[in-house]
């Protein structure tokens, strides 16, 4: 189908884009990669009067690595995450996760900012950002602020971002130790039936620190402190992994859909979480 008519705006800086959002209000939406918004417009599921394209805003692009602090512009694509050698050295889990998103065509257009900002529970990067303890940088007409990824998601498609704010960048401290992003999906290009991001630090043969987050197993991404607690201080043997997996499963709330009933999703989630922990530990 063809979208309904709309006015097209292409600002060249964040201030102008944020001002447009405030002035146009509910009639406006920002466009990053467009893989969520454009299909909804074409199907007439979203009636947008004004489309604000962020492609010309250079301040939203680029990857900066300062010591162990990583800052990624909102308009950086999944393909750029995969290709960036510096990022692959300090935070290889991003490349591992990005390679499992959709297909190459989507990854060349889909952006990190779009993936984390729209609140879709099926998107891969929100859970990963929670595992990393990332912060989201937001800019609006009243200035800039940061929101922790773990506090950003309120419900499906509902976030802490105000209507006149733009997510400009993601920032996190590069994690030491092992990592894994495991994902089960029905076919290439599909959202996850279940996915898990796991980070594990090792010291003296035991887990020094851990972080476990899950994707598409609730109406928001799920970060599980209980799973991390079950691993910390252990030798990450079968009993500890089993306890951590059970703790993570206690935190999810999947719903039945075309990817399967709740019991099936819980079964898949248990396998994916266990695999992610095992692989992260093997890399620690």
Secondary structure per residue as TSV (DSSP state, phi and psi in degrees):
chain	resnum	aa	ss	phi	psi
A	1	X	-	360.0	167.8
A	2	X	-	-107.9	134.7
A	3	X	-	-63.4	157.6
A	4	X	-	-66.4	159.9
A	5	X	-	-61.9	144.7
A	6	X	-	-150.6	160.2
A	7	X	E	-89.0	136.9
A	8	X	E	-108.9	128.5
A	9	X	E	-123.4	141.5
A	10	X	-	-136.3	75.5
A	11	X	-	-67.8	161.0
A	12	X	S	-110.8	0.0
A	13	X	S	-147.5	161.3
A	14	X	H	-66.0	-38.7
A	15	X	H	-59.4	-43.8
A	16	X	H	-65.5	-41.4
A	17	X	H	-63.6	-44.0
A	18	X	H	-65.5	-37.5
A	19	X	H	-65.4	-39.4
A	20	X	H	-61.3	-42.9
A	21	X	H	-60.4	-43.7
A	22	X	H	-66.8	-42.8
A	23	X	H	-69.1	-38.4
A	24	X	H	-89.1	-18.4
A	25	X	G	62.4	-139.5
A	26	X	G	-65.4	-12.3
A	27	X	G	-81.4	-6.8
A	28	X	E	-115.8	149.8
A	29	X	E	-139.1	147.1
A	30	X	E	-89.1	149.6
A	31	X	E	-117.3	121.5
A	32	X	S	-103.1	-100.6
A	33	X	S	-80.6	-28.7
A	34	X	-	90.2	3.1
A	35	X	T	-74.7	-17.1
A	36	X	T	-98.3	-46.0
A	37	X	H	-73.8	-46.7
A	38	X	H	-61.4	-45.1
A	39	X	H	-59.4	-37.4
A	40	X	H	-66.1	-36.2
A	41	X	H	-69.2	-41.1
A	42	X	H	-65.6	-33.5
A	43	X	T	-85.5	2.8
A	44	X	T	61.5	26.5
A	45	X	S	-86.0	-14.9
A	46	X	S	-134.6	124.2
A	47	X	-	-103.1	103.7
A	48	X	-	-107.0	122.8
A	49	X	S	-81.2	-33.5
A	50	X	E	-136.3	128.1
A	51	X	E	-112.1	123.5
A	52	X	E	-107.9	103.6
A	53	X	E	-83.5	127.7
A	54	X	-	-94.6	5.0
A	55	X	T	-60.1	-30.1
A	56	X	T	-90.4	5.0
A	57	X	-	-93.9	99.8
A	58	X	G	-63.5	-29.2
A	59	X	G	-64.6	-16.1
A	60	X	G	-93.4	4.1
A	61	X	-	-113.1	160.6
A	62	X	-	102.1	154.1
A	63	X	E	-122.6	125.5
A	64	X	E	-117.3	131.6
A	65	X	E	-124.1	111.5
A	66	X	E	-119.1	96.9
A	67	X	T	66.9	-119.7
A	68	X	T	-104.4	10.3
A	69	X	E	-95.7	122.6
A	70	X	E	-112.1	128.9
A	71	X	E	-124.9	125.4
A	72	X	E	-121.8	123.7
A	73	X	E	-64.0	148.3
A	74	X	T	-62.1	-27.7
A	75	X	T	-93.2	8.8
A	76	X	-	-68.5	131.2
A	77	X	B	-84.3	164.4
A	78	X	H	-61.0	-37.1
A	79	X	H	-63.0	-38.1
A	80	X	H	-68.7	-35.5
A	81	X	H	-61.0	-41.0
A	82	X	H	-67.5	-39.8
A	83	X	H	-82.9	-16.6
A	84	X	-	-77.1	111.1
A	85	X	H	-68.8	-37.1
A	86	X	H	-63.3	-41.2
A	87	X	H	-66.4	-37.7
A	88	X	H	-63.0	-27.9
A	89	X	H	-79.5	-41.8
A	90	X	H	-91.8	-26.5
A	91	X	-	-145.5	67.3
A	92	X	H	-63.8	-17.1
A	93	X	H	-63.8	-26.5
A	94	X	H	-66.5	-43.2
A	95	X	H	-62.9	-44.0
A	96	X	H	-60.6	-41.6
A	97	X	H	-71.9	-44.7
A	98	X	H	-61.2	-35.0
A	99	X	T	-65.6	-17.4
A	100	X	T	-99.0	3.4
A	101	X	S	-87.9	118.1
A	102	X	S	50.1	-122.3
A	103	X	-	-142.9	171.7
A	104	X	H	-55.9	-39.2
A	105	X	H	-59.8	-44.1
A	106	X	H	-67.2	-41.8
A	107	X	H	-66.1	-26.1
A	108	X	H	-74.5	-18.2
A	109	X	H	-113.4	-35.7
A	110	X	-	-65.5	135.8
A	111	X	B	-108.4	157.6
A	112	X	H	-63.3	-44.7
A	113	X	H	-61.9	-43.1
A	114	X	H	-64.1	-37.0
A	115	X	H	-66.4	-37.8
A	116	X	H	-91.5	-20.4
A	117	X	H	-86.6	-26.2
A	118	X	S	-88.7	-3.9
A	119	X	-	76.1	17.7
A	120	X	-	-72.5	120.4
A	121	X	T	-65.4	-15.7
A	122	X	T	-85.9	-10.3
A	123	X	-	-70.4	145.0
A	124	X	H	-79.7	-37.8
A	125	X	H	-71.0	-31.9
A	126	X	H	-57.0	-47.6
A	127	X	H	-62.9	-41.7
A	128	X	H	-61.4	-41.8
A	129	X	H	-64.6	-33.3
A	130	X	H	-67.7	-40.9
A	131	X	H	-60.9	-37.6
A	132	X	H	-76.6	-13.2
A	133	X	T	69.0	34.8
A	134	X	-	-73.2	161.3
A	135	X	E	-117.1	142.6
A	136	X	E	-101.8	128.4
A	137	X	E	-94.3	124.0
A	138	X	E	-119.2	140.3
A	139	X	E	-129.6	132.7
A	140	X	E	-137.0	-177.2
A	141	X	T	-59.2	-23.6
A	142	X	T	-93.3	2.8
A	143	X	E	122.8	-166.2
A	144	X	E	-110.5	153.0
A	145	X	E	-152.9	166.5
A	146	X	E	-118.3	142.4
A	147	X	E	-129.3	130.0
A	148	X	E	-64.4	139.2
A	149	X	H	-57.6	-32.1
A	150	X	H	-72.8	-13.4
A	151	X	H	-109.8	-1.1
A	152	X	H	-80.3	-34.2
A	153	X	E	-97.2	123.3
A	154	X	E	-105.2	-36.9
A	155	X	E	-166.6	177.8
A	156	X	T	-57.6	123.4
A	157	X	T	64.5	15.5
A	158	X	E	-123.7	124.6
A	159	X	E	-132.7	178.0
A	160	X	S	-79.7	-3.6
A	161	X	-	-71.9	130.7
A	162	X	-	-74.8	158.2
A	163	X	T	-60.6	-29.8
A	164	X	T	-101.6	18.9
A	165	X	-	-106.5	152.2
A	166	X	E	-120.7	132.1
A	167	X	E	-76.0	118.3
A	168	X	E	-101.3	-28.9
A	169	X	E	-163.1	165.2
A	170	X	E	-122.4	135.5
A	171	X	E	-132.1	138.9
A	172	X	E	-155.5	163.8
A	173	X	E	-91.8	125.4
A	174	X	-	-59.1	127.6
A	175	X	-	-85.1	133.9
A	176	X	-	-80.0	159.6
A	177	X	S	99.9	-161.2
A	178	X	E	-86.9	161.1
A	179	X	E	-149.3	158.9
A	180	X	E	-165.3	140.2
A	181	X	E	-123.6	110.1
A	182	X	E	-107.1	140.3
A	183	X	E	-147.2	133.6
A	184	X	E	-115.0	128.1
A	185	X	-	-141.4	160.4
A	186	X	S	-70.7	-34.1
A	187	X	S	-160.1	166.7
A	188	X	T	-61.1	133.3
A	189	X	T	95.9	-11.6
A	190	X	-	-85.5	159.5
A	191	X	-	-68.5	163.2
A	192	X	-	-70.5	140.3
A	193	X	S	-71.1	-40.3
A	194	X	E	-158.0	143.6
A	195	X	E	-145.8	153.9
A	196	X	E	-143.8	137.2
A	197	X	E	-109.8	128.2
A	198	X	E	-132.3	133.8
A	199	X	E	-124.3	133.0
A	200	X	E	-138.0	129.4
A	201	X	E	-103.0	142.7
A	202	X	E	-121.1	136.4
A	203	X	E	-149.3	124.0
A	204	X	T	60.5	33.3
A	205	X	T	78.5	6.9
A	206	X	E	-128.9	163.6
A	207	X	E	-74.3	116.6
A	208	X	E	-84.8	-36.7
A	209	X	E	-157.4	156.9
A	210	X	E	-152.4	158.4
A	211	X	E	-148.2	132.4
A	212	X	E	-132.4	126.3
A	213	X	E	-138.2	154.2
A	214	X	E	-131.9	153.1
A	215	X	E	-121.1	137.7
A	216	X	S	63.2	31.1
A	217	X	S	-120.0	13.1
A	218	X	S	-164.0	-177.1
A	219	X	S	-82.8	-0.4
A	220	X	S	-139.7	163.5
A	221	X	-	-61.9	152.2
A	222	X	E	-121.2	116.8
A	223	X	E	-100.5	131.5
A	224	X	-	-114.6	93.3
A	225	X	H	-59.9	-32.8
A	226	X	H	-63.8	-38.0
A	227	X	H	-66.5	-41.4
A	228	X	H	-63.8	-41.6
A	229	X	H	-62.7	-37.8
A	230	X	H	-65.8	-25.2
A	231	X	H	-90.3	-35.8
A	232	X	T	-62.2	129.6
A	233	X	T	89.0	-6.8
A	234	X	S	-96.0	172.5
A	235	X	-	-88.8	10.8
A	236	X	-	55.5	39.0
A	237	X	-	-81.9	-177.8
A	238	X	H	-55.3	-40.6
A	239	X	H	-66.5	-42.7
A	240	X	H	-66.2	-41.0
A	241	X	H	-64.7	-41.3
A	242	X	H	-62.4	-42.5
A	243	X	H	-65.4	-40.9
A	244	X	H	-66.7	-40.8
A	245	X	H	-63.3	-43.1
A	246	X	H	-63.8	-39.0
A	247	X	H	-64.1	-42.2
A	248	X	H	-64.5	-42.6
A	249	X	H	-63.6	-29.4
A	250	X	H	-69.4	-18.3
A	251	X	H	-93.1	-10.1
A	252	X	-	-93.9	163.3
A	253	X	-	-147.3	67.9
A	254	X	-	-70.6	157.4
A	255	X	-	-122.4	153.9
A	256	X	-	-72.2	136.0
A	257	X	B	-155.2	-161.8
A	258	X	T	-73.0	-0.9
A	259	X	T	-94.1	-2.7
A	260	X	B	133.2	168.4
A	261	X	-	-74.6	170.2
A	262	X	H	-59.8	-44.1
A	263	X	H	-60.4	-40.9
A	264	X	H	-64.5	-43.5
A	265	X	H	-63.2	-39.1
A	266	X	H	-65.3	-38.7
A	267	X	H	-63.6	-47.5
A	268	X	H	-62.3	-43.1
A	269	X	H	-59.1	-42.6
A	270	X	H	-60.0	-42.2
A	271	X	H	-66.4	-44.6
A	272	X	H	-65.6	-43.3
A	273	X	H	-62.9	-45.5
A	274	X	H	-59.9	-46.4
A	275	X	H	-61.0	-42.2
A	276	X	H	-64.2	-41.6
A	277	X	H	-63.9	-45.8
A	278	X	H	-60.9	-42.6
A	279	X	H	-73.3	-38.5
A	280	X	H	-62.0	-41.3
A	281	X	H	-65.3	-37.2
A	282	X	H	-67.0	-21.3
A	283	X	H	-97.9	-7.5
A	284	X	-	-68.6	360.0
